[in-house]
Each structure stands twice: as structure tokens, then as C-alpha cells.
């Protein structure tokens, strides 16, 4: 256990379970043991979406699909006009 309550999962265990960097794990207590359970990609997407909302990275609300698509197209067009970043 590290000072910020971080836990290192041994490589062989990660490989057996198939978890990788960026995966979401759910932790729960069962009979005095801590159980970590990998969550599905859908769960990860929901977690990332909720994090976006908490950090104010949202668009809308939109009154219709047409309005949402127009906003998406406008944003995409604006982003495509920005200069490309180059690796340092």
C-alpha cells in the first residue's frame, strides 16, 4: 500500500485477468477482502462521460437532432481549420 492508498497489481495477475492501463476497476469489500473487478468498455465510456461532465466538457442541450448535428458539423469545421500540432 502506497502513501496515497495506491495498490500495485502484479504483472502476472494483470495478464491473467486482462487489465491494462486505462481500464476501470470497481473495488468492493467482501468478507474482509478487497475485490477488484474490471468493468466493461461501456462502463469505462460512462465513467469518462461523467468525468467530462464534472469538468465542464459538455455541449448542448439541443432541441433536436438536426440542431445537434449542425453544432457538431460547425465544431468539426472549426477544428479542421486550426493549425496541426507537431510532436516535439
Secondary structure, DSSP 8 states (H G I E B T S, - for coil): --TTS-----HHHHHHHT--TT--EEEEEETTEEEEEE--HHHHHHHHHHHHHHTT------SSHHHHHHHHHHHHHHHHHS------
